[in-house]
Amino acid sequence: MMPPRIAIGGFQHESHSFAPLPTTWEGFLRPGGFPGLQRPATLVETLRPTSVPCAGAIAMLEAAGAGIVPLTWCFANPAGPVTAEAFERIAALMLAALSDALEAGPLDGIYLELHGAMVAEGFDDAEAELLRRVRAVVGPDLPLAVSLDPHANMTEAMVALTDVLVPYRTYPHVDMKPAGAQATRLLLERIRRGKPWARAFATLDFLIPLTMQCTLVEPMAGVMAERERLAAAHDVAELGFCFGFPYADFPGCGVAIAAWAEEPAAAVAAVEALKAYMDAREPSFAGAVLPAAEGVATAIAAARGATRPVVIADTQDNPGGGGHGDTTGLLSELIAQNAEGAVLGLINDAESAAACHAAGLGARLALSLGGRSDGVPLAVTAVVEALSDGRFIGTGPMSKGNPIDLGPTALIRVSPGVRVIVVTRKMQALDQSLFTHIGVEPAAQKIIALKSSVHFRAHFQPIAEHVLVVAAPGPVVADPAVLPFTRLRPGLRLRPGANR
């Protein structure tokens, strides 16, 4: 019997309908913390040592002795909706590679690494549109498995177009490779069984704020334990639970559950049980964050007696949620309140980074720092303490093995007690290597301010004395209810527990 011939590829983007900047073709070519766009000739060797789901798929297929047929893979940092040009070009590359693969011989299955919360100009449910096009090429019966980010706005169309969807189980996402491996394992099982599983799908009627989706703490830690229990109790092949990305203005936005099982009744029972569990705990998903001024004051007071860093998360300018990583509200507070031993990472400002490199080490210069996305830069006098080309390899739980390219990077001092890492390309502050590569040891700082909502916890929470989540200006609002939605489905509660 010939080994199965499996096509693999990926197209990842998390789209914020209200973010100030769109996601262009260039964003997929140089995404910062991940490899750039890969074509078939380079996909396997480039992705194998990384932390992305395709790396898990590659390992699983190689262990199974399967033939790997690479397609196209790409990732862009979260931002506004993907431009029509970028979506069409990448979809065309994917389908052309798929057509070439079919020309070379029959395929036994396809694995795709998708995000699940991509919005493109012209397509609100962009993953479903991509899957529709794939199905148009390969037909309705070829086994097709997909891994998803749990921030996916998983839709009924996505479920209908695939054989199984496997979301990561963690936020911070430290199991991307295992999710890719699990999706591929189920793909191989689907090929062996020769028929699809029964499936069930449901949505919840409330949005969950991003900061309340962390699986390291309650209530989400309990939800994921219950998901595991229910999957075993109902003997399902997969119980997919997606938290939703609450910044996408279309009817499919929100929390969704799907199950795949031998019998329809088992799939339905598993979905209904997890939905009932979530519905009963809806009010526990409402959360609050500290205003920036209060958060900085609390951090300064806590740092005085701390033996480890106090970490402040600047959640509303999170580059992992659609922020541009360049607002200066939190930085202004650190300076105004005379913080000591503080380092902020990262401010995404190519012009200031270039100016620091031109001035050189030890130079003192005036900068209009940040504010490129919101028009509110901060005037500072900076001393250049270190310079870097911004190229290194990630070391933390989420980025280990990933090639990171932030472009020209500078460490600057903007007040006696506050330093800032300024970069040319945005990336969420989720890995200590963002600091260590330019000579800053995170564990030695009094205060670490991070442009992140939750992912920072994977690498920074273990070294933190305290963790504070604060709200400074930025588009990744802690309370999605303040956004000007116009297209959400009727009856969806924007705040958990509100108007029940």
Helices and strands as residue ranges (DSSP letters): E 5-12, H 25-29, H 40-47, H 53-64, E 67-75, H 84-104, E 109-114, H 126-138, E 144-148, H 156-160, E 164-167, H 176-193, E 198-203, G 210-212, H 220-233, E 238-242, E 256-261, H 264-280, G 282-285, E 290-291, H 292-304, E 310-314, G 315-317, H 329-336, E 342-348, H 350-359, E 364-369, E 378-388, E 391-393, E 403-405, E 409-415, E 418-423, H 433-436, G 442-444, E 447-450, H 457-460, G 461-463, E 466-471, G 480-482
